C-alpha cells in the first residue's frame, strides 16, 4: 500500500486530532458565515453547515454559541477569505484556503512555509485552473437505497456518489451546494460533513519519499492559524 494512500486515511484522523486548532478553524468558519448571512442558522445555510461541522468535530455547544455571538457583535474580528496558490515539491499544485484578519501576515507566513517545504508560493490563477470547486457531502451509507436516492437527488445538482468506508460521498457543482443541502434536510438526512472543496482534474503520482516531502509541507501549512484547508494534486489512490 503506497504512502499516499496511507496519508489519505491519516488525514481524516489528524484533522480532528488537534482540538484547539480544529475549534479555532471552525470558529473562523462560523465568523465568515455570520458575516455573510447573519447569525440565525435557520436563514443562513452556510452557518448551518458550519454548525453541523462543529457538531461532527465534537465542539461543545457553548463554544458554538459563543462563536456566533462573538461574530455578530460590535467587536467581531474582520476575517477575509483568501485563497493562495503555489507549487509543492515535485511540481504538485497546492491551493490554500485561509481566513485572515491580516493578509500581509498571512502571505508572508505562507511564502515561508512553501520555501522551507521545497515549494514556491505562486500568483492568483497559477494553479487554480487544475481544480474544480465542488460541494462534498458525507452521509452515513447504512439504511438507505442509494440507487433510488441518486435519482431523487439529481434535481438538486448531484453529479456523483462514491462509497468511502461506512459513508457515501455526494458531489455537486459548487453553485448547487445550497440546493443539495436543502434536499438532504428535506429528507431528514444529516451529513457528517459538508464542505466546498477544490477537486483536482489531474493528479500526479509520487514515490514514497516524494510523498513524505509533500506531507511535510502540507503539515506546515495546516498548522498555520490562518489556514482553513489545503488541497493538492498528489495522486491519493492505492
N, C-alpha and C positions, 0 to 999 in steps of 0.2 A: 504493500500500500504506500503510495507516494506521500511525501511530506506535505504537498499542497492539499491533498485530500484530508490528511490529519488536521492541518491548520484550519480547514473549513469547519470541522467538527469542534475544534477547540474554541473557535470564535464565539459560539453560542454561550458557552460557559464562562469564558473570560469576560464577555461584555457585561455580565451581571456580577462578576466576582468582586470588583471594587465598588462597594455600595456607595461610598461617599462620592466618587466620580460619577457613578450612574445617576444618583439623585441630583447632582449638580447639572448634568446634561439634560435630564428630564425637566428640571426647574427652568432651564433656559428655553426648552421647547414649549413649556406652558406659558412663559413670558411672551414668546413670539406669537403664540396662538391668541392670547388675550389682547395683545397689541393689534393683531389683525382683525379680530372678530368679536371682542368683548368678553366679559367674564362669566357669561351664562352658557354652560355646555349645551343646554337644550337648543340654543340658537347659534352655536358655534361648532360646526363639525370638526374643525381642526383641534379645538380644545377637547372635544370628546375623545378624539384619538389619543391626544397626549395623556389624558386622564386614564384611559384604558391601558396605555403602555406603562404608566406609573404603577397601575394595579398589577400588571404582569411582572414588574420588577420588584414587587413586594414593598413598594414605597408606602409608608404609613399614610392613612387618610388625612391626618392632621398636617403632614408635610405638604400634601397636595393642596389642601385648602389654604394653607399659609402662602404657598407659591402663587396661587390665583389672586389672593388678597393683595399680596405684595405687588404683583404685576399690574393690578388695577389701581393702585394707589398713586398719590401725587409724586412720591419719591421713587417710582419704578425706574429701574435701570433701563437705558435705551439700547437694547440689543438690536443688532442688524444681522441679517442673514447674508453671508458672503460665501461663494464657492470659489475655491482656489484650485488651480490645475498645475500638474507637473509630471515629471518622469521619475520613477524609482530606478534602482539598479537594473541593468539588463534590459532597458528600454520598455519597462512596464509602465503604462499610463496610470496616473493616480488622480482622483478627484477628492477634494477635502471639503466637506460642508462644515461651516462654522457659524457660531452665534457670538458676536463680539460687540463690546461697547467701546473698543479701541482698535480699529482696523490697522493702524500703524504698528501697534504692538504685535498684533496677530500675524501680519505678513512678515515681520522681522523674525518672529519665532518659527514660522513655517519654513522660511528660507533656510534658517539654521538647521532645522530638522532634516530637510531634504539634502542639504550639503553634507551634513555629518552621516547621513544614511546612504550616501553614494548616489544620490539623485540630483535633481535640479528643479526648482520652482519655475513654472512657465507663465505665459501670459494668458489672458482670457481667450478661450477658443482654441488653445493649443492642443488639447486632448479631448475636450467635451464631445467633439464630433464622433468619437469612438464609443459613445454610450447613448442609450435611450433611457429617458426617465419614465419609470413605471410605478404604478401603485402595487404594493405587495402586501397581501393579507394572508396571515397564517391561521388556520382553523382546525380544530380537532377533527380527525378523519372519521372517528368511530360514530356509528349511529345514523349515518346519512347515505342516501342513494346518490352518489356523485355523478352518475350519468344523467339522472333527472335534474340534479342541481345545476349541472353545467348548462343544460338547455334553458333553465329558468334565469340564469344569471347573464346570459349572452346580451340581453337587452340592457343590462346595467354596465356593459362595456367589458365583460370578461373576455380575455384573449387566450388564456392558457391556464390549465390546472396541472400541478406537479405534486406527486407524493413526496413527503420528506419525513422519515421516521414515523411518528404517530400523528402527523399533521398533513393537511393538504395546503399547498401554497397557491394562491389565486393571484393572477397577474392582470392588470388593466393598464391602459394608457393613463398617463398622469392626469389628463383632463377628466377622466372618468372616475377618479378616486372618490369624490363625494357621492356619485351615483352608486358605486359599489358599496360604500359604507352604509348608505341608506337601505339598499337592497338586503344587506345582511341583517341590519337592525330590524327591518320589517319581518324577517323570517325568524327573529329571536336568536340569531347566531352572533355570538360574541367572540371576535377574533382574539387570539392570544397576543398578536401584534399586528399593527397596521402602519406601514411606512411608505413614503415616497423614496424610491431607491434609483440609483444610476446603474443600469444593467449594461455590461459591455457587449458590443456587437461582434467583436473578435477578441479572442483570448490568446495568451502566449504561454507556451509550455516551458517550465523551468526545471532544471535538475534540483536535487535536494539541497545542495549547497547554495544555489542561487535563490531558492525559496527562503532559506534561512536569512539571507541578506535582506530580502524584501520584507520579511516578517519583522526584522529589527526596525526598519523604517516605519512600518505601519504601527508598531507598538509605540514608537516615539511620538508619532502624530496623535494617536488615540489618547495618550497620557496628557496631552496639552489641554488645559481647561477650556479653551475656546473652541475645541473641535467637537462636533456632534457625531459625524460619521465619516468613514474613509471607504472609498470604492476604488477598484483597480481592475486591470485586465489580465491578471495572472489566471491561468487555467487551474480551476479548483477541482477538476474531476479526478477520479481514481486513477 
